[in-house]
Amino acid sequence: MLNTIERMIISVDEIGQRVRELGAQISADYRAGAGRDPHRRPLLVVGLLKGAMPFMADLIRAMDIPLEYDFMAVSSYRNGTSPGEVRILKDLDCAIGRRDLLIVEDIVDTGRTLHRILKGLSAREPATLRVCTLLDKPHRREVEVPVDYVGFVLPENLFVVGYGLDYAELYRNLPFIGVLKRREA
Ligand code: PRP
């Protein structure tokens, strides 16, 4: 599997360092918010399957505040008759009214997935709704979405895999972010 990777663009150490920074920053931000309302329930961290799983597993362990976590699963139909349609396959298990929510993504590309998720969750009136993504491709955006915490901005239109990101469901288990060789991508 490894010989089909053209080059590594974000190493294990760089990911680890950035995840620790994000965890500390997010913890500090929510600690400050909770201080204003001592009765507020713990932060609910929501991972979007499948790509966010490795990032979220590391991020929550870099956070030192009380939190709960859950997952949502969505499907995209990028090449069908309704390009950009996003359907929710697995919803949250609990009510979110008046709670603090942090959505965790592996990558924000066109923004369509996040837009659909945020629209649905906003209607349930959480106290706060923020987004953390490991990777951001702002130049690819088709729908404007608010992103509060970004691990790395990808400067070019690279097709990246690893650390949760797939090509045909493979490569999600790579511990680094890499670019596939041209014949594979
Ligand atoms: C990927 C990624 C984001 C979405 C971003 O998910 O995990 O959810 O695409 O793209 P967008 O900004 O253009 O909507 P994908 O549908 O590939 O599913 P996966 O998480 O199971 O890999």
Boltz pocket constraint, residues with backbone or C-beta under 6 A from the ligand:
constraints:
  - pocket:
      binder: B
      contacts: [[A, 48], [A, 49], [A, 50], [A, 51], [A, 52], [A, 74], [A, 75], [A, 76], [A, 105], [A, 106], [A, 107], [A, 108], [A, 109], [A, 110], [A, 111], [A, 112], [A, 113], [A, 114], [A, 164], [A, 165], [A, 166]]
      max_distance: 6.0
